[in-house]
Amino acid sequence: MRFGECLNEALVRKGMSQRAFSLIVRYRQQALNRVIRGERIPPLDRLDAWADALEGHVDREAFFEL
């Protein structure tokens, strides 16, 4: 599974839109959408914040390995 797929599935499970997530993690929605589509590498320095925002809806260890 790609990182973007994992992220998108976690957002769906949490019932959170890309826009809401982008506001919480302070990352442009357009850039987030490119990460989800696999067109952009996720920002490694922000993965902790992203995993925190998705707590309970993503396997943190698997999230970092992708």
N, C-alpha and C positions, 0 to 999 in steps of 0.2 A: 504494500500500500504506500502511496506517495504521501508526503507531509500534508499537502493541500487537501487531499481526500480525508485524511485523519482530522484535520482542523475543521473542515466543513461538516463532517459527521458529528463532531463534538458540539459544534454550534447548533446543529439540528436537534441533538439530544437535549441540549440545554434550553432550546426554544429561543435562541438569541439570534438576532439579525446580524449581518456583517456590519451594518452601520453602528448598531449598539456596541458590538465588540470593539470596533475601531475607536469609538469614543472612550471606552473604558481603558484600552491599552495605549491610547494616544498614538495611533498609527493611521495614516491616511487610508480611507476606505478603498480608493482606487488601487493603491499598492497592496492592500490586503487581498483584494479580489485577484490580483495577478499572482500572489502567493498561492491562493487556493486553486487557481487554474494551472499552476505549475510553471508559470512564465517568469517567476521571480523567486530567488532564494530567500527563505525567511531570515529575518535579522537575528543572528545568534545572540546578540546582546539583549534581546527582548524576550527570548523564549521563556525565561522564568516568569515574567509578568503575564505572558500569554497563558502559561500553564496554570498560574494562580487564578486567572480570570475564568478558566474552564474547570476549576477544581471539582472533582466528583464526576466529571463528564469526559475525562481523558485519562488514560494511563500515562502518568507523568514520565516514567522511564521509557516507554515506547515512543512517546512524543519527542523526547530528546534524541532518540536513536534514529528517527526518520530524518 
